[in-house]
Amino acid sequence: MKILHDLILIQPKEDKKAILILPKDSTEMPQEGTVINQGPEVPENLKGKTVVFRKWLGDLMNYEEKEYVIVKYEDILIII
């Protein structure tokens, strides 16, 4: 699967919440996942790394019975 531009394909970790301190007014919990593939415009190699990203900003997709999220590089909050 070829990913374009600055997009990142992530396989979310199930039933796992990222540990991140958020402002009191924030109601959205970020999500953790593993980078499967990335587009050529992503400035660093993230393949295989665990990242924390904003949960509801990506596009969900199913491929070969697995769930993935596609997010922009700028939506990555933390690289673990």
Order of alpha helices (4+ residues) and beta strands (2+ residues): beta-beta-beta-beta-beta-beta
